[in-house]
Amino acid sequence: MMSSSTLTLSNIPHTPSPAAGATPSDNKSTSSPPSSPESRRIKSSPQLNRWSRARAVRSGRKLGRPVERPVSERMGFSDSPAGVVSERSNSSDGAVQMVFPEGENLTDVRAGVKSIYMVSDGTGWTAEHSVNAALGQFEHCLVDRGCPINTHLFSGIDDVDRLMEVIAQAAKEGAMVVYTLADPSIAESARQACQLWGVTSLDVLSPITEAIASHLGVSPSGLSRWAPGRESSLGEDYFRRIEAIEFTIKQDDGALPENLHKADIVLAGVSRTGKTPLSIYLAQKGYKVANVPIVMNIDLPRALFEVDPEKVFALTINPVILQTIRRARAKSLGFDEDIRSNYSGMDYVKKELEFATKIFQQNPVWPVIEVTAKAIEETAAIVLRLYHDRKNRCSMPRISKLY
């Protein structure tokens, strides 16, 4: 939390500042003469300074000393002899200006790595995922380190003072600011501050909110997720997700097959095709998921063939990739050579995949999803698309049964 106390011109002494913790009486007796040399400063690297300032912002501490100054601009940099940017939060229009320590200019950290600040009045999930999705278009550059990027998430920024601190730091580092702020007045403050301070910015939430408001003919509430007046986030959806996660954990790796009929989604596949992480990912979205391993020469539970086949999804993978994954797994578990040959040998891997393929062919309603080179999110997107298409009876043309 930020301190609510501020310093004004009337209570800032014109003599050099005393050491931290000094009392007023100490100031009279220990004040140094004007000709005394400056205290020796400890040198540190610019990168360490940047890290320290970033940590200060994320922890809610002040970047500099707040000073109330009679300036005419709504927001902007001061032209004081000390060369600092001032912060004023007590003005009639509520504008805020930030303080930077003397001797630090705004361009001293702009070279090298680029930064993107993600600012949100909530958890920052929307801003973070939007930025990550956009950065996916620059993998060729990021991988080759031609344009290195650092991202910083600032969540829970629900007042103008803290917002101005973050934007001022972004101006100092030459960072881009991407923000999702539900309150229109705070979002407007962010827009004006970024414009006046020359910060590249993007408002992710306002355009879609305004478009939906126009479409519905209803004004948005303008309240952040945890603002007073909003319904508690611990609602029905929340407890449904918790219940789904508990169910999914209990049903992992073929446990309790008698409960398969209670699952929303059933995953089937050989070992190391990502059934468990995919199950947990889907459970966090509120789906009850059970997964059943397919092991060569071992009968599958009868319940798997008795449940609604439209909620069963088969997973398969390239044998070379599967062998690599299994080798690493066997090594981490300390398997001996005999077990390794039965678990991660190429002949065994191919036979087990063929065994699974025959089962899939005997159940043509099960869609077969190829998980090779797919992230969990990609596989989950395919599962959910097929799940909802079937649930809503959407007639979508399919090119192939293999996804």
N, C-alpha and C positions, 0 to 999 in steps of 0.2 A: 504494500500500500504506500502511496505517496504521502508525504507530510503535508498538512494543510496550512502550516504557518508560512508566511512570506516575509521578505525583507523589503522595506521601502526606502526611498532616498532620505527620509527623515531619520531613520534609525541606523543608517550605515555610517560608521565613523569615517572621517577623512584621514585619520592616521592609519599606519599599516596595521593589518588585522593581527590580533593576538593569536597565540597558539591555541589549539583546540583544548577546551576544558578550562581556560583561564577565566577568572571571575572579574567583575568590574573593578574591584579594588586592585587586582593584579595589573590591570591595564594602566592604571595611573602610575604605579611604581615601577613597572618593567617596560614601559613604552620605549622603543628604540629611537635614537635620533635619526633625522632624515638622511644623514650621510652614511648610515651604517650599510655595509654591503649586503646584497641579497643572499638569502639562504641558499646553500648549494643544492642543486636538483640532481636526483638520480636519473641517469640516462636509461631509456628503455627503447626497444625496437618499435617502429611504426605499427607492425602487425600486432604486437602485444597491446599497444594502445587501442587499436581497433577492436580487438577481442574484449578488452576491459570496458570500452564504451558500450559495446553491444550487450555485454552482461549487465551493465548498469541500467540500460533501457529495459531489458527483459525483466529485471528484478524490480522495476518501478522506481529506482532511485533517480534523483535529479542529475542531469548532465552538467549543469552549471548552477550559478547562484541566481535565483529569481529576483528581478528588480523591476519596480513599477516606474515607468518612464512616460512622460507626456508626449507621445508621438502622434502624428496626424494620420498615419497610415493605419488601416485595419489590421494588417499583418505584414511583416517584412523584417528586414535586417536593420539594426540600428547603425547609426554612423558615429557612435561614441568614440572618443579618442582611444579607449582601451581596446577597440576592435572586437567587441563582443556582440552577440545577439541577445537582446533582452526579452524577458518574459513578463507580460502583464496580464493578469487574470481578473483585475478589479476594475477595469475600464467599463464605461457605460455600455459599450456595444459587445462586451464579453470577449473581445479579441485577445489572442494570446501570442506573445513573442518569446522566443527561446534564447537562453544564455549559453554562449560558448566560451570556454576559457580563453584568456588572452594568448595570442601568438598562434592560434590554430586557425588556418584558413580553410575555406570550404572545398578546396580542390586538392588538399594534400593526400587524400586517400582514393581519388577517383581512378588512378591508373591501376592496371592489372586486373584482378578478379572483379567481375561485375556482381552486384548484389541486387536481390529482389526482396523487398519487405512485404510480407503478407499480414495485413492488419484486419482484425475482426473483433466485433463486440461479443462474439460467442466463442465456440471452440476453434474456429478457423478452418473447419473441415472443407467448406465450400471453396474458400480462397486457395487453400493448399492443393486441393485436387484440380482446380482450374489451372493453376500455375504448372503443376506437374504434367497435366494433359498437354498444355501448350509447349512445354519444354521437350515433350516427345517428338516435336517437329524439328528439333535441333540436335538430335543424337549424333549426327555426322560431325557436328562442330564440337559438341561437348566431349565426345569420346576422344577426339583428336586433340583436345585441350586447346583448340583454336579460340574458343570463347568461354573460358571457365566461369561458372556461375555459383554463387553462394545464395541460398535462400534462408530467410529468417522469419519465423512465425511469431506474431505478437497477438495473442488471444486475450479476450476479456477487456479490450480497450473500449470502455463505455463512457468516458468523459473527455472533454476537449483538452484539458491540461495534459493528460497522458498521451493523447493523440498528437498534440503539437510536439511533444518531446520526440516521439518516434519519427515524425515527418522532418523535424529539424535534423535529427541524426541521419536520415536518408539524404537530406540536402547536403550534409557535410561529407557523406561517403559517395555521393553521386549515384545513389541507389534508386531503383524503380519501386513505386509503392502500388500494390494491388490491395484494394480494401473491399470488405463486405460489411457495411454499417447500415443497420435497419433504420435508425433514427435519421430522418431527412436533414435535420439541422446539423447533426454531427457529420454526416456525409458531405454536406455543403461546405462545412468548415474544412474538411479534408481537401476538397476540390480547390477551394480558394487558397489554402496554405500551399498546396503543391504548385499551383499556378504562379503565385507570387514568389515562391522560393525556387522556381525553376526545376521542380522535381517531376519526372515522368510518372504519370499515375494512370490507374484504370479503376473505375468503379464497376465492380462485377454485378452487384446486387440491384442497384437502382434501375437500370434499363429493363430488366425482366420484370421487376416489381411494377414498374409503371405500365408496361405492356399488359400484364395480367389485370391490373386495376382498370385499364381502359377496356379490356375485353369483358370483364365482369360488370363494369359500371359501379364498382365499389372502391372506396378509398382504403389504402392499406393502413394498418394500425400504427406502423412506425415504431413498434416496440421491439427491443432486442429479445433474444430467446429467453433470458432470465430476468427480464424487467418485471417490476411489480405490476400485477394485473394480468399477466400471462398465466395460462394454465400450467400446472406443474409438469415438468418433463417426465416425472415418474407416473406416467399414465398407463393406459391399457397396452399401448404398443410396446412400452418399455418392458413391462412384465411378460408380455408375449415373447419378446426376444430372450429374456432370462430363462423362461420355461423351455424355449427351443434349444438354447445352449445346453441346459442341464440334460435334456432328452438326448441330444446328439452325443454328448460325452458318454452317457451310459450305453449308447448303441454302437460305440466305436468298435471296429475290427470284428464285426459279426456277433457281438454280444447280444444276448436276449433276443433271439430271432422271433420269439412269439410276439414281440412288440412291433414288428415290421409294418403291420397294418395301420399303426398309429402314426407312421412317418408321412410327411408330405413328399419327401424325395428319398429314393433309395439308390445308392451308388454301388456298382459292382465292377470289380476289376482285379487284376493280379496285384501282388505286393509291389509297392513303390510306384504306383501310378498316381499318387497324390490324393487318395480318397479322404484321408483324415483332415489335412489342411483345407481341402475343398469343403468338407462337411462343416468344419468350424466356421469358415467364411460365410457359408450360406446360413448357418444358424444365427450368426450375428445380425443377419437381415430378417430374422424372425421365422425361418423355415426349420421344421423338425426334420433332421436328416439322419438316416441310418446308412452305414456302409458295410458291405459284405465282401470279404476277400475271396478270390478264386484261387485255389491251390490245386495243382495237378493231382489227380487220382484221389481227391477227397470230395465226398458228396456235399453239395450245397444244401442249405436248410430248405425244407419243403415250403416253408412260409414265403420264400423268395418267389416261388412260382404261383403262389396263391393270392398274392396281393395284386392290386390293380396294375397291370403291366405298363400303363401310361405314366406311372410315376417312378419307373425304374430306368436308370441311365447307366449305360456301359462305358467304361473307360479303357482305352488301349494306348499303346505307346510303341515307339520304334525300338526294336530289340537291342540295337547297339547302345542307345541312350539308356535303356533299362539296365543293361549289363554294367555300364559305368556307375550308375546310381547304386546298384546292389553291391558292387565291389567296395565302394566307399562305405556303405552301411555295414557290410560284413567286417571290414577292417576296424571300424569304430566300435563294434560290439565284441571284437576279439575272437571271431569264429576261427576254428582250426581249418586245415586245408580240405578235409573231407566235406565239411559243411559248406565251405565256400564254393566247392566245385558243384554241389547240388543246388546252391542258391544263386550264385552269380556266374556259373559257367555258361558259355554261349549256347551250347546244345540244350541245356536245361531251360534257359530263358526262352529259346525259340519254341520248344515243345510246350511250355506252359502257356505261351501266348496263343499257340495253335489250339490248345485245349480250351482256352477262354473263347476264342473265335468260334469254335463249334457250338459252344453254349449260346453265344450271341445269335448265331444263325438259326438256332432252334427256337429263338424268341424274337421274331422279326419286329415286334412292336417296340422293343428296346432300341432307342437311338444309340449309336456307337460314336463316342467322341474321342477323337485323336488328341491326346494331351501333349504330344511332343512339341517342345519349343513354345508352349502356351503358358502364360502366367495364370495363377489361380483366378485372378479377376476375369481373364478372357474365358476360361472354361466355365466359370460361374455364370457369365453373361449368356453363354450358349444354353446352359442348363435352364436358366430362368426364362429365356425366350421360348424354348420348347415347352417348358412347364406351363407357362401362361397361355401359349397358343392352344395347347390341348385343353387346359381348364376352361378357356373362354370359347373353345370350338372355332378358332380362327382358321380359315381355309387358306393357308399359305403354301404356295408351290415350293416343292423341295427338289433340288437338283440331284442330291445324293443322300443316302442314309448315313453316310460317314461325315461327321462334322469336325 
